[in-house]
Amino acid sequence: QVQLVESGGGLVQPGGSLRLSCAASGSSFSLNALGWYRQAPGKQRELVAAITATGSLNYADSVKGRFFISRDNAKNTVYLQMNSLKVEDTAVYYCKFPLGPLGYWGQGTQVTVSS
């Protein structure tokens, strides 16, 4: 059983930054890809960013150049640095490990971008 604990969400003004963290239990962290998803009210959950075991990155078009995913295998943690935040980035953000249909989800962390 894998447990994921997310943190770092909150309220920020447009143009601001936040850094999300997701700490994972389990011994296979470094061998698998991870991802950050988000779900806004009334919308489907969407993949925001992903990082493979070898460090390859993938981003949704809507966040390219503003969001940056990274991982620290020594800490079993994945991060999402979010810059130049927009109102439309408001959502609950979830990490998933490993990626794929059998992956585990964290509990989610709320990110609200508002003036």
N, C-alpha and C positions, 0 to 999 in steps of 0.2 A: 504494500500500500504506500503510495506516494502522497505526501502532504505538501501543499504549496501555501505560503503565507505572503500575501502582498501588502505593501505599505507605500506611503508617499503621496497618496491622493490628497485633494483638498480644493479650496476655492482660490482662484487666481484671476487676475485681471487680464483682458486681452493683451497679447504681446508678452506676457510673462512666461515663466518656465517652471516646470516641475520635474522631479526625478522619481520614477516609480522603481520599486525593488520587489523581487519575488524570490524568496528563499525556498528551496526544495529539499525534502528529505530523500534518502535513497542513495545507493552507491553507483548508479549508472548515469549520473548527471552529465558527466563530460562526454558520454558516448552518444548523446541524443540531441536532436534539434528542439528548440523551444520557441514559443511565440507569445506575443501580446495581442489580445483581441480587445475589442470594445463593443459595447451595445448601448446605443442611445434610446431614449423612450420611443416606443412605437416602431423601432427599426430592428433589423436582424443583426445578430452578432457578426462582426467583420474582423478579418485579420488585419492588424495594423503593421506588425513587423515580426520578422522571424530571423533566427540565427541558427545555423547548422553546427554540428559538432566540430567542423573544420573552420568555422568562422565566416562562412558565406552568409551574406545578408540579403534580406528581401523586405521591401516596404510597399505599403499601399501608396498609390499615386498621390492621394490627398495629404500625405504626411512627409513625402520625400523632401529632403533638405531641411526639415524642421525637427524630426524625431530621429533618435539614434538608439539602436539596441546594442547591448554589449553583455558579456557574461564573464563571471569570475568562477572558474571551475573549482578553485581552492575553497571558495565559500559557498559553493552550490547555489549561486545567486545569479539571476538575470536582471538587467536594468533596462529602463526605458527613459532616456533623457528627452524631454519634450520642451522645445523652444518655440518662440513666436506663436504661442497658443491662440487659438481662435474660438469664438463662441461655439462654432460647430464641432469642436473637439470635445465638448461636454458629453460625458458618457460614463458608464461603469467600465473600468478596465480590468481585464482578466489575463492571467498568464496561463499557459497550457504547456504541460510537459508529460511525456514527449508529444511532439506534433503527431497528428494522425488520429484515426477514429477511436483508438483505445486510450488516448491521452487523458491525463487528470487536469482538473480545473482548480484554480484558486477560488477564494470566496469573493473576489472582486474588490476594487477600491474606486470610490467615486471621485471623478475629476469634474469640477464645475468651473467653466470659464465665463466670467460675467463682470461687468463694470458696476 
